[in-house]
């Protein structure tokens, strides 16, 4: 059997990470370069002429046009953080390099912070991933399936009707030979209206969608995509069809990752962030050596997300 080059790629080792980002100065320089790759740009007036100064150990930029003062972390996901940047960088490295993700409890131990702080760091970074993946569109051949997080409540309904399950659509863009390329995981209700909106947002008009017999999947044509519907039935045989190999493999790996990493999490409130984390890593798996710089760039251009919003119930789906 040949070696899977993607699975066995080198990535960024912990030793290399420490050499590049082991100090506050290295992390600060990397953040500045990522936020302003062509030089300082004022967030207020877009001016580039500026001065710099130090105050209380912090490096400030002052726009020469509007006199606005800022630091490297102001207006980013790190805004007002009391943690030193190397801890944030370590958290980003752990979340971006792990195949099955890292729980907040494990993050707490590795980064050396309280559990509440680790939980908030993880959700801040998952929010960055979610924002970055919002505009994801799939093209070409796309396998889709209905999927669910959670289990059956004692005395409740089973299957799709379970009151404790959160539904989401899993979609995988494949090559002509059926190899997975990109994925889209979106929390939503399986109604005609919801699928229509999802298709318009997540599918290119030139996509060819392959789905099972769930009725609402007919709505994917609202995006202009063509649709191939196959009634699979239930049971173990339905998940072994070659036509749906990519999406079934994705769902199997996703459930294994969740079961192996998390004791529990609030499906109804935070499902989309956890799905976005899986989606973000999967869609950038082709070069693990640059996934941390890409996550840093995303964090540098994502607006602050206060704790009250992080903890609030999600409005989607």
Buried (B, 14 or more C-beta within 10 A) or exposed (E): EEEEEEEEEEBBEEEEBBEBBBEBEBBBBBBBBBBBEEEBBBEEEEBBEBEEEEEEEEEBBBBEEEEBBBBBBBBBBBBEBEBEBBBBBBBBBBBBBBBBBBBBBBBBEBBEBEEEBBBBBBBBBBBBBBBBBEEBBBBBBBBBBBBBBBEBEEEEEEEEEBEBBBBBBBBBBBEEEBEBBBBBBBBBEBEEEBBBBBBBBBBBEEBBBBBBEBEBBBBBBBBEBEBEBEEBEEEEEBBEEEBBBBBBBBBEBBEEBBEEBBEEBEBBEBBBBBBBBBBBBBBBBEEBEBBBBBBBBBBBBBEBBEEEEBEEEBEEB
